[in-house]
Amino acid sequence: MAYVISDSCVSCGTCAGECPVGAISAGASQYEIDANSCVDCGTCAGVCPTGAISQG
């Protein structure tokens, strides 16, 4: 199951820079994870400073 970003996202972009497959991009109000590209590695969750990313 792909990771998801909650409303706790502050749009810092740290997760996007760390994603090895480029599945994270800036959305309208916060960053978003493309579920079809996500490989469930969890790297994004590990670097998120607000804990906004979890396995969906």
VMD Tcl script that draws the C-alpha trace (Angstrom):
set ca {
  {0.00 0.00 0.00}
  {1.40 3.40 -0.97}
  {2.36 6.08 1.52}
  {0.12 9.13 1.95}
  {0.69 12.69 3.12}
  {-1.67 14.16 5.72}
  {-2.78 17.74 6.31}
  {0.18 18.12 8.69}
  {2.35 18.70 5.59}
  {4.06 22.11 5.64}
  {5.23 21.83 2.00}
  {8.93 21.91 2.87}
  {9.80 19.53 0.00}
  {12.17 17.35 1.99}
  {10.28 14.19 1.07}
  {10.30 14.93 -2.67}
  {14.07 15.30 -2.66}
  {14.54 11.95 -0.96}
  {12.07 9.82 -2.96}
  {14.15 7.37 -5.04}
  {11.46 6.98 -7.72}
  {10.20 10.57 -7.94}
  {6.70 9.70 -6.76}
  {6.26 12.90 -4.73}
  {5.38 16.27 -6.20}
  {3.97 19.61 -5.08}
  {0.19 19.68 -5.08}
  {-2.17 22.61 -4.80}
  {-1.92 22.95 -1.02}
  {0.64 20.31 0.02}
  {2.89 17.64 -1.43}
  {1.29 14.52 -2.89}
  {2.44 10.94 -3.48}
  {1.58 9.18 -6.73}
  {0.31 5.81 -5.47}
  {1.09 4.15 -8.80}
  {4.76 5.17 -8.63}
  {5.33 4.66 -4.88}
  {7.44 1.56 -4.12}
  {6.62 1.56 -0.37}
  {10.23 2.10 0.71}
  {9.31 4.53 3.52}
  {12.20 6.90 2.90}
  {9.82 9.86 2.73}
  {8.26 9.05 6.09}
  {11.69 8.83 7.66}
  {12.71 12.33 6.60}
  {9.43 14.21 7.10}
  {10.00 16.79 9.87}
  {6.31 16.96 10.81}
  {5.48 13.25 10.65}
  {2.88 13.95 7.97}
  {3.65 10.80 5.95}
  {2.35 7.35 6.80}
  {1.53 4.14 5.06}
  {-1.99 4.41 3.66}
}
mol new
graphics top color blue
foreach p $ca { graphics top sphere $p radius 0.5 }
foreach p [lrange $ca 0 end-1] q [lrange $ca 1 end] { graphics top cylinder $p $q radius 0.2 }
display resetview
